[in-house]
């Protein structure tokens, strides 16, 4: 699991959690990999997941034929505590490109849809696109949380969506964004 849940809220029948930690150590049905379009590994979260899962993950992603930005694909988790890895490709940040926020939202939505299609109950996300792809976490967090909120409004198998943030500053940004979201939607209950 994680060391300590920092923030928990209830949305419909599901729980949304924010915590600081290592996504490769999450005991959930699936972790989301902030992958590149080749799905063949890389740096940051992507590299950490590939190292922790073992060489079978690279073999499994090789046959997928890559992935478009904003889409997602699923593989087994191999040596990870998570049963599956959902590989999603977030956008490279360009402040003048109006499609970038839509692509980031799509990466989150497609990951949640894949989890629900496979009847998964728990999924853990990193802060997609906020590392090497340069998306400011202050802009990414509200998009990610709004997509999760909207998705959990519908019936699905998901009971837990967790954001596992790398470092206290990223966690604080997500906490502020969640606070703002709870101010807009009175059906979000703090736990």
Secondary structure, DSSP 8 states (H G I E B T S, - for coil): --S---EEEEETTEEEEEEES-GGG--SSEEEEE--TT-S--SHHHHHHHHHH-HHHHHHHHTTT---TT-EEEEE-TTSSSSEEEEE------TT-TTHHHHHHHHHHHHHHHHHHTT--EEEE--TTSSTT---HHHHHHHHHHHHHHHHTS--S--EEEEEESSHHHHHHHHHHHHHHHHH-TT-EE-
